[in-house]
Amino acid sequence: MPLVANSNLPTFKRLQEEGETVLSPDRASHQDIRELHVGLLNMMPDAALAATERQFFRLVGESNQIAQFHMHPFSIPELERNAEGKAHVEQYYETFEKIKQDGLDALIITGANVTHPDLSQEPFWEPLKEVMDWAYKNVTSTICSCLATHAAMEFQHGQKRYRLPAKRWGVFGHEVIDRKHPLVNDVNTLFDVPHSRFNEISKAQFEAAGLHVLVESKEAGVHMAVSRDKFRIIFFQGHPEYDINSLLKEYKREINRYVNGARNDYPPFPENYFSSKVQAVFDEYRDKLLSAAANGETAPEFPEKLVAGLLHNTWHDTAEAVINNWIGKVYQITNNDRRLPFMDGVDPDNPLGL
């Protein structure tokens, strides 16, 4: 299902340069294929704004080559942004009012940075509730990613996330525990998912809310669960959208925080991500960095280019398969004018007919 460059958002050009199939509106209009309109509520901070667009757009665009995807990014005005971030949103993003007016077939809600221990104190809290309330009534299916999952679990089900003893950070093995669900149909029964979070919703909490757990890990907990109707809301705790170097860039950022005094300890390696060869490179870099700091010398350059070709992506194919299953079901349930699909004979309590 190719993406359609339905706006001047630079992400479309960047993806096309990377080899993704992106149609111009003119070319798309001459193809007799129904279009799907997918919203992306991007709450990520400025530094990750465009990268998050690319990651989720890529997953959607690679999922299938039949329908055409019109992507509709929007954000929450209450989120604090610098001048560049504000300009990007104002120039390329739609407003929630326009999203509501035009409608969506499906919606993805990203995570966000938090500044308070209580999510209800965050500036995105009330606007996010408004978006999710609207989506539940008007959008066929919504994927909540990481922080969005935690927020939805709290204000929809009264289940508050809890703090982990240490950051869950790395790539972890997962198992499909309900192999009959359409979202994991023909998906690898064992697969990896990156995680990067300090907090968690447990399996017991998902089940106490009456939700259905599809994928979990002995090390990393629940990755994927679905709402009672098994499709309207999909919860991710991991980051299947991550690029091959996303955790590498996080590791670099944490080292910079250490150098700048924002953290006291030298950051550990993300788990199950770096090979022994890459770890050896970074051990040597750490020694040089600490020596330079002790002697008042210029810090050595972070060896990102040196290790970039030594990293492995062990999660993207499965993530793409899950999104393909998701998009396929949305396509089957929705209609051309994006009216509430449950008006068309689909059981709102069981849209998948399970």
C-alpha positions in Angstrom: 0.0 0.0 0.0 2.1 3.0 -1.2 2.1 6.3 0.6 0.7 9.3 -1.2 2.6 12.6 -0.8 -0.6 14.5 0.1 1.3 17.4 1.5 4.8 19.1 1.3 5.9 17.3 4.5 9.7 16.7 4.1 9.3 13.2 5.4 7.8 12.1 2.1 10.8 13.2 0.2 13.2 11.7 2.7 11.4 8.3 2.5 11.4 8.4 -1.3 15.1 9.1 -1.3 15.5 6.0 0.9 13.8 3.9 -1.7 10.2 3.8 -0.3 7.3 3.9 -2.7 5.7 7.4 -2.5 3.1 8.4 -5.1 2.4 12.0 -6.2 -1.3 13.0 -5.7 -1.7 13.2 -9.5 -0.4 9.7 -10.0 -2.5 8.4 -7.2 -5.6 9.9 -8.6 -5.3 7.9 -11.8 -5.1 4.5 -9.9 -8.4 2.8 -9.3 -7.6 1.9 -5.7 -9.4 3.0 -2.5 -7.4 5.3 -0.4 -6.9 5.0 3.4 -6.5 8.0 5.6 -4.3 7.3 8.6 -3.7 9.9 11.3 -0.5 10.3 13.3 -0.8 12.2 16.6 2.9 13.0 17.1 3.6 14.0 20.6 7.4 13.4 20.5 9.8 16.3 21.4 11.3 18.4 18.7 14.5 16.4 18.3 12.5 13.3 17.5 9.6 14.8 15.6 10.7 14.1 12.0 12.3 10.8 12.9 9.1 9.5 14.5 7.2 10.6 11.3 9.5 8.6 9.2 9.4 5.5 11.4 5.6 5.2 11.5 5.1 6.3 7.9 7.6 3.7 6.8 5.8 0.9 8.7 2.5 1.9 7.2 3.8 2.4 3.7 5.7 -0.9 3.6 2.8 -2.9 5.0 1.1 -3.6 1.6 1.2 -2.5 -2.0 -2.5 -2.5 -2.7 -4.2 0.6 -1.2 -3.0 4.2 -1.1 -2.2 5.8 2.2 -2.8 9.5 2.9 -1.0 10.3 6.2 -2.3 13.1 8.4 0.1 14.2 11.1 -1.1 16.4 13.9 0.0 17.3 17.4 -1.1 18.9 20.6 -0.7 22.7 20.8 -0.2 22.6 24.6 3.2 20.7 24.1 6.1 23.0 24.6 8.2 23.3 21.4 11.1 25.4 20.2 10.9 27.8 17.3 11.9 25.1 14.8 9.5 22.6 16.1 6.6 25.0 16.1 7.4 26.0 12.5 7.5 22.4 11.4 4.1 21.7 13.0 2.5 24.9 11.7 3.7 24.3 8.2 3.2 20.6 7.7 0.7 19.4 10.3 -3.0 19.5 10.4 -5.2 20.7 13.2 -7.3 18.4 15.3 -10.4 20.3 14.2 -9.6 19.5 10.5 -8.9 15.9 11.4 -12.3 15.7 13.1 -14.0 17.4 10.1 -12.4 15.1 7.5 -12.3 11.9 9.4 -9.8 9.1 9.6 -9.8 5.4 8.8 -7.1 4.6 11.4 -5.0 6.5 14.0 -1.5 6.1 15.5 -0.6 7.9 18.7 3.0 8.2 19.6 4.7 8.5 23.0 5.9 11.7 24.6 8.5 13.0 27.0 7.1 13.5 30.5 8.1 16.1 33.2 5.9 15.0 36.1 5.6 11.8 38.0 1.8 11.9 37.6 0.7 11.8 34.0 -2.5 13.7 34.7 -0.3 16.8 35.4 1.2 16.7 31.9 0.2 19.4 29.4 -0.9 16.7 26.9 -3.3 15.0 29.3 -6.6 16.7 28.7 -6.0 17.1 24.9 -5.0 13.5 24.6 -8.2 12.4 26.4 -10.2 14.5 23.9 -8.5 12.9 20.9 -8.9 9.3 22.2 -12.6 9.9 23.2 -13.2 11.1 19.6 -11.2 8.3 18.1 -13.0 5.6 20.0 -16.3 6.8 18.6 -15.2 7.8 15.1 -12.1 5.8 14.1 -12.1 2.1 13.2 -8.8 1.4 15.1 -6.2 3.3 17.1 -2.7 2.2 17.9 -1.3 3.6 21.2 2.5 3.6 21.4 4.4 3.4 24.8 3.5 6.5 26.8 0.2 6.8 24.9 -0.6 3.3 26.1 0.2 4.2 29.7 -2.0 7.3 29.5 -4.9 5.5 28.0 -4.7 2.7 30.6 -5.0 5.3 33.3 -7.8 7.5 32.1 -9.8 4.8 30.4 -9.3 1.9 32.8 -7.9 3.4 36.0 -4.7 1.4 35.7 -1.7 3.5 36.6 1.7 2.6 35.4 4.4 1.8 37.9 8.1 2.7 38.1 10.7 0.1 37.2 13.8 -0.5 39.3 15.9 0.5 36.3 15.2 1.7 32.7 14.1 -1.1 30.5 16.3 -0.4 27.5 17.3 -2.7 24.7 16.0 -5.4 22.3 14.1 -8.2 23.9 12.6 -11.5 22.7 8.8 -11.9 22.7 6.3 -14.6 22.2 2.9 -14.5 20.6 0.5 -16.0 23.2 -2.7 -15.8 21.2 -1.8 -17.1 17.7 -5.4 -17.0 16.5 -5.9 -13.3 16.7 -6.0 -11.7 13.2 -3.4 -9.0 14.2 -0.7 -11.7 14.7 -1.8 -14.0 11.9 1.2 -15.5 10.1 3.6 -13.4 12.3 6.7 -15.0 13.7 5.7 -16.7 17.0 9.0 -15.6 18.5 10.4 -12.1 17.6 12.3 -9.1 19.0 11.0 -5.7 20.0 13.0 -2.7 21.2 12.0 -1.1 24.5 13.0 2.2 26.1 11.1 3.1 29.2 11.2 3.7 32.9 7.6 2.6 33.6 5.3 -0.3 32.9 1.8 -1.6 32.8 1.9 -5.3 33.9 0.0 -8.2 32.4 -2.1 -8.4 35.5 -3.2 -4.8 35.0 -4.1 -5.3 31.3 -6.1 -8.4 32.3 -7.8 -6.6 35.3 -9.0 -4.0 32.7 -10.5 -6.7 30.7 -8.0 -6.3 27.9 -6.6 -9.1 25.8 -2.8 -9.7 25.8 -1.4 -10.9 22.5 2.4 -10.6 22.9 4.7 -10.7 25.9 8.3 -11.2 27.0 9.7 -12.9 30.1 12.2 -10.0 30.3 10.3 -7.0 29.1 6.7 -7.8 30.0 3.7 -7.1 27.8 4.4 -5.6 24.4 1.0 -5.8 22.7 -2.6 -6.0 24.0 -6.0 -5.1 22.5 -9.3 -3.6 23.8 -12.2 -5.7 24.8 -13.6 -5.8 21.2 -10.1 -7.0 20.2 -9.5 -4.3 17.6 -10.7 -0.7 18.4 -7.6 0.1 20.5 -4.2 -1.6 20.2 -1.7 -1.1 22.9 2.1 -1.2 22.3 4.6 -0.9 25.2 7.6 -1.5 23.0 8.9 0.4 19.9 8.5 -1.8 16.8 8.8 1.4 14.7 12.4 2.0 15.8 15.1 2.3 13.1 18.2 0.1 13.3 20.1 3.0 14.9 17.5 4.4 17.2 18.9 2.8 20.3 22.4 3.8 19.2 21.3 7.5 19.1 19.7 7.1 22.5 23.0 5.7 23.8 24.9 8.6 22.3 22.4 11.0 23.9 22.8 9.4 27.3 26.6 9.7 27.1 26.2 13.4 26.3 24.0 13.8 29.3 26.8 12.2 31.4 29.4 14.5 29.9 27.2 17.5 30.6 26.5 16.4 34.2 22.8 15.6 33.6 23.4 12.0 34.9 25.8 10.8 37.5 26.7 7.3 36.1 28.1 6.4 32.8 25.3 4.8 30.8 25.2 1.0 30.4 24.7 -0.6 27.1 21.2 -1.2 25.8 20.5 -4.9 26.4 20.9 -7.4 23.6 21.6 -4.7 21.0 25.4 -4.3 20.6 27.5 -7.2 19.6 30.7 -8.0 21.5 32.7 -6.3 18.8 30.6 -3.1 19.1 30.8 -3.2 22.9 34.6 -3.4 22.6 34.6 -0.3 20.4 32.5 1.6 23.0 34.6 0.4 25.9 37.6 1.9 24.2 35.7 5.1 23.5 34.6 5.3 27.2 38.2 5.0 28.4 39.3 7.7 26.0 36.4 9.9 27.0 37.0 9.6 30.7 40.8 10.2 30.2 40.1 13.3 28.2 37.7 14.6 30.8 40.2 14.0 33.6 43.0 15.8 31.7 40.9 18.7 30.5 41.3 17.6 26.9 38.8 17.7 24.0 36.4 14.8 24.1 36.9 12.2 21.3 34.3 11.9 18.5 31.5 9.4 19.2 32.3 6.4 16.9 28.8 6.3 15.4 30.0 5.8 11.8 32.4 3.1 12.9 29.7 0.9 14.4 26.7 1.8 12.2 27.4 -1.1 9.8 27.8 -3.6 12.7 24.2 -3.2 14.0 21.4 -5.6 13.3 17.7 -5.1 13.0 15.8 -8.1 14.3 12.3 -6.6 14.7 11.3 -4.6 11.6 9.9 -7.5 9.5 7.6 -8.7 12.2 6.5 -5.1 13.0 5.7 -4.7 9.3 3.6 -7.9 9.3 1.6 -6.7 12.3 0.9 -3.4 10.7 0.0 -5.1 7.5 -2.6 -7.2 9.4 -3.9 -4.1 11.1 -4.2 -2.1 7.9 -5.9 -5.1 6.2 -8.6 -5.3 8.8 -9.1 -1.5 8.8 -9.5 -1.7 5.0 -12.1 -4.5 5.3 -14.2 -2.7 8.0 -14.1 0.9 6.8 -15.9 2.4 3.8 -15.1 5.0 1.2 -16.5 8.1 3.0 -14.9 7.1 6.4 -18.2 7.3 8.2 -18.3 5.4 11.5 -17.9 1.9 10.2 -20.1 0.4 12.9 -23.1 2.0 11.2 -22.6 -0.4 8.3 -23.6 -3.7 9.9 -20.3 -4.3 11.8 -20.9 -5.3 15.4 -19.2 -2.6 17.5 -18.4 -5.1 20.3 -16.9 -7.6 17.8 -15.7 -5.8 14.6 -13.5 -8.7 13.6 -16.2 -11.3 13.9 -14.2 -13.3 16.5 
